Amino acid sequence: MTMAKRDTYTPDSLLAVAVEVFNERGYDGTSMEHLSRAAGISKSSIYHHVRSKEELLHRAISRALDGLFGVLQEPGAITGRAIERLEHVARRETEVLMEELPYVTLLLRVRGNTDTERWAMERRREFDGEVTELLKQAAADGDLRADVDVRLATRLLFGMINSIVEWYRPGRGGAASSEEVADAVVRTAFAGLRT
């Protein structure tokens, strides 16, 4: 008796493969055929889990955004002086980025070509806006240097954190731990921003 090959993919494992292919080829450059080859399953097996390629993109980006917005709900982000809350957010955003590296990488690469990408860009703007408000509050409290524009400080902080996706590779020999990277981000950024 021959056993039919079972589809051993779960929605999460299929999503992980899709994110890897999207990051490699770009979302627009990825077809369902590419995804089926990478997963080693038929296209119909993929459709058993999702309706479309864009649904995979939405799920992947949602995972990244849920992690980032989750940081804003943590006690360290909602209680205390604004500067301390801001440091907490910067540290945790860095940690989430490294924990969810392929998903956040994908989020940072969307360009607004689909409804899902436009939604993701809007959500990123919301997140950035909440962090900008924390920076403004820290400035109003007198805890941020007055000679650095808040909008510029926001861009520089996000630029430093978001650049981690370009070089951080966990598990490579000599790679810094996520805790070391988060410590360095907070020390470097806030040494220059605090009064």
Secondary structure, DSSP 8 states (H G I E B T S, - for coil): ----------HHHHHHHHHHHHHHH-STT--HHHHHHHHTS-HHHHHHH-S-HHHHHHHHHHHHHHHHHHHTTSHHHHSS-HHHHHHHHHHHHHHHHHHTHHHHHHHHH--S-SHHHHHHHHHHHHHHHHHHHHHHHHHHTT-B-TTS-HHHHHHHHHHHHHTHHHH--TTSTT---HHHHHHHHHHHHHHHHB-
